[in-house]
């Protein structure tokens, strides 16, 4: 059985994904502590503008405004009974923009972490996690999403629960983890472990990889781990636009469009199939990335030294493949 994303991947060496959700919505007036998903019903024109901004900048894939749309997250805003409504609208608005684009654009239903800690360290059971993710998946499917997009996951157990939910919903899916702690996720998962995990699943993802994390250079170092694993499944790279800095009461990312264009071409030369941005990545970044990918010739696979020279140094000396990685878990943060 084929799906729209797999079909598109067969026609192109690379696809451009979208950029930040949170950063763009904050620029539209979203307040700190406000649930972005509530804007799906309350501010639909702004969500259309979010999707349209990515599409017009050249994205082949954009994620729906549903990252925190599970019952556990929405309960913080007394909206846990609105999971179906808010996710369905998120996908419906996306379908509307994609269908008007005049070219094939994939609507990816974003599914972020629950924010809860799974057993035995916490109270979230596998069954409960599957139930929450499945509820979200069915609503995104009903709204017209082409594929589910599980992102910013730290725990292997939560990743597996989301995979099971995608199977129950009979939906193709992609999955990324955030390798933000000395080259590992906050639960200690390495790039090699994720590469092995996706192949053990009864319904492996269409593509897998990394998003968010520390900066673009760190994310590409993680990609080296995916490539070295020998897994030939398409790789996703969605790195932040530089490093966040707190200025004048707001968080700013220092990555320029030029830096993100370099990052995009380095990712392509490493063999990444789906290239996008995460926190801080705006339409101007995406336009620069698209232009660079289309105009610059493919080069040799870059070394760590070349990555650091072009994008800046790494945040840690190790890539997470040693024995001293972290073993803590944290509540999943909002994708920027």
N, C-alpha and C positions, 0 to 999 in steps of 0.2 A: 504494500500500500504506500502510495506517495503522498506528499503534502506540499503545500505551496513553497515553504522555505527550502526543502530539499530540491524541489524542481528548479528554484532560482539559483541555488548553489551549483547546480550542474551546468549552468550557462555562463558563470563568471568565475574569475580567479579570486575575487574578493567582493564582499558586500559591505557597505557603510551602514553601521547602526546609528542610533541617535546619541544625544548627549545627556545632560543632567535634567532631571525632573524638578527636584527641589530648588536648585539655584534659579532656574527659569521662573518657577512659580513665585518664589520670594521676590523676584524682580517685578512680578505682576501685582504684588500686594499681599501675598500670603503672610500671615503673622506667625511668629515663632510659637510653637505649641499647638497650632491649628492643624487639623487633619487635612492633608491635601485631597484625600478621597472625597471629602464632603463637597468640594468644588465641582465634582462631576455633576451633581444635581443643582448646586447653588450658583455656580459660575460656569456653565457649559461653554460659553463663548471663549473664555480664557483657556479652557482645556483644548478646545478646537485650535486656538492660536498656538498652544504648546505643540500640538501634533503638526500643525501646518508649518511652524517654524523649522522643525526638523526635516519635513518632507521637502520644503522649498530650498533648504540648504543642501539637499542631495542625498539624504538618508534613504536607504533601501528598506530599512527596518526601523520602526519606532515602537517604544514600549508604552503601554497604557498607564494611566495615572491610577494604579491600583497596588502599588508596592506594599502599603500597609493596610490592604483591604481585607485582612482576615479578622475573624471574630475576636481574637485576643487583643489585637491592636486597636480595633474599633471600639472595644469595650472601654478603653481609656477615655473615649469621647461619647459614651452612652449611645453608641451606634452599632452595637454588636448584632442587632436585629436587622441591619440594613446591608449586610454583606452581599446578598444577591442583587439588590437594587444598584448599589454603588459600583460593583464590578461590571454588571451588565451595561450600565450607562457608559462606563469608561471604555468598554470595547465598542459599543455602538457609535460613540463619537469618533473613535479611531477608524472604524469601518467607513464612516462618512467621508473623512478626510482622505483615507487611502484610495477609496473608489473614485474620488474626484481628481486624483493626482495626474492622470494621463499616462501613467506607467505602472508597472507592478511594484507595489509597496506592501511589505508584510506588516500586519498588525500583531504585535507580540504582547500577550497578556501577562503583565508583570506580577510576580508572586514573590514577596520578600519573606524574611523570617518571621516567626510568630512573636519573637521577643521574649519567649519563655525558655526556661532551661529544661532540657529533656532528662528523663530518668536515666541513671540512678542519682545524678547530681541534683536534679530538680524534680518538679512534679509533673511535667508534661510527658504523657505516655505516647507511644508510637500511634496507637489507635486514635487518640485525641488529635494529634498533629495531622494524621491522614484525613480525619473528618473535617478539620478546619480548611486544609488545603483543597480538599475535594469540593467543598461548598464554593470556594472561590473559583476553582477551575470550571465548574459547571456554569457559573454565571458568566465568566469570560467567554466560554464557548457559546452560550446563548446570545451574547452580544455580538458575535461575529469575529472573534480573535482567530487568527490563522494558526497560532502556535502559542503554547504557554512558555513563559520565560522566568524560570526560578533563579533568583539572584541574591547576592550578598549573604550567602549561607556560610556558616562557620562550622557546624557540626555535621559529621557524616550521617548521623541518625536522622537529622532533620532533612537532609538532602534526599535520603532514601524514602522518607515519608512523603515528600513532595513528588517524587517519582511514582510512587504508588498511587497518589491522587491523580496524576496525569493518566495513568493506566486506567483507573476507574472511570475517568471522564472520556476515555478513548480519544485523547488529544496528543499530537506530537509536542515535544517540549525541548527546551534548551536549559542548561543549568550552569551557573557560575558560582564560585566561592570567592570570598574576599581574603586575600593573603596579606594581612595587615600587621602581623606580629613577627618580625625577624624572618620573613619568608614563609611563614605558616599562617593558617587561620588561627583565630583565638582559641579554637579547640585543638590546635596542634596538627591539623591535617596538612600534609605536604602536597606539592604539585604532583609528584609521582603517585601518591596515595589516591588523589582524585582521579587521575588517569586510569588507575586500576579499578577503582570503584565503579566508574561509569560502565565498564565492560562487564561487570558482574551483575548488573541490574537486568531483570527480565525484560524491561522496556528501556533500553539505553537512549540517551538524548540524541537529537539530531546533531547537536554541537555542544561543546562544553568549554569551560575556560575560567577566566578570572575577571572580576570587576572591582572597582573602587580601590580599596587598599590605601597605600601611602602616596605614591606618585607614579608617573608614567615609566620611569626607569625601573623601579621595583617591580612593576607589573610585568614588564618585558623580561625581567630576570626569571619571574615565575613561568612565563611562556617557554623559556629555555628548558625548564623542567618538564613541561608537557611534551615538547618535541623530543627530548632525550628519552622519554618513556617508551617511545616506539608506537604509541597509540596513533592510528591514522585518522581518527574521527576529526571532523572539522573543529578548529579551535576558535574561541571567542576571546577578544581582548577589548575591555572597556576601561581604560585608565582615567584617573582624575587629571584635570587640567592643571598640573603643577601641584604645589603645596599650599594648603590653606593658611591664611594669616588673618588675624583679627585686627581690623582697622576701622576706626570711627564707629564702633558699635556693630559692625557687620563682618562677616567672614568673606574674604576675597581669595581667589585662587590665582597664583602668579604665572600660570601657564599661558603663554601667548598663542595666537593662532599659528604662528610660525613654528613654535615648539610642537604643537599638536600635529602639524603637518609632517614634521620630522618623525614624530612617534608613529604616525599612521604608516609611513613608508617603511620604517624599521620593522613594524609588526608584519606588514605584508611580506617583506624580505625574509622574515623568520618562518613564513608559512602559515600565518594566521588567515583564516577565511572570512571572519566577521570582525570588523574593526569599528570601534565606536569610542565614545567618551563617557565618563561618569561625572562625579561632582565637579562643578565649575565649568563644564563644557557647554558653550553657548552656540547658537547658529553660526556666528562668525568663525568659531573654531571648526565647525563641521564643513563650512564652505571651503576653508583652507585645506582641510584634510582631503576632501573630495578632489579639489583641483590638483593637489600634489599626487594623489594616487593615480589620477588619470594622465598626468603629464610627465612624471618622473619615471625613468626606466627602472625595471626591477634590478636589484643588486644582489650581491652575495649575502649569505646569512651573517648578520652582524655579530661581533664578539661583545662580551661584557664591557670591554674597554671602549669600544665604539659607541655602545649604548650610553655609557656614562659621559663620554665626551659630547655627545649630541644633546642629551636630555638632562644631564646633571648626575651627581653621585647617588649612591644607594643609601638608604636609611640605616642599614645594618651591614655588618661585615659578612655575615653568613646568609645563605639562600634558603635556609630552613631544612636542608637535607641532612644535617648532622643530628646528633643525639641530644642536643641541648635545647630543643624547641619548647615552646610554651604548651601547657596543658590546661589552661583556664578556658572557661567559656564566658562570653558576655552576652547581654541582651542585644539582639541585632539592632543596629542603628538605622536610621532612615537614609536611604540612598539619596545623595545630593543632587 
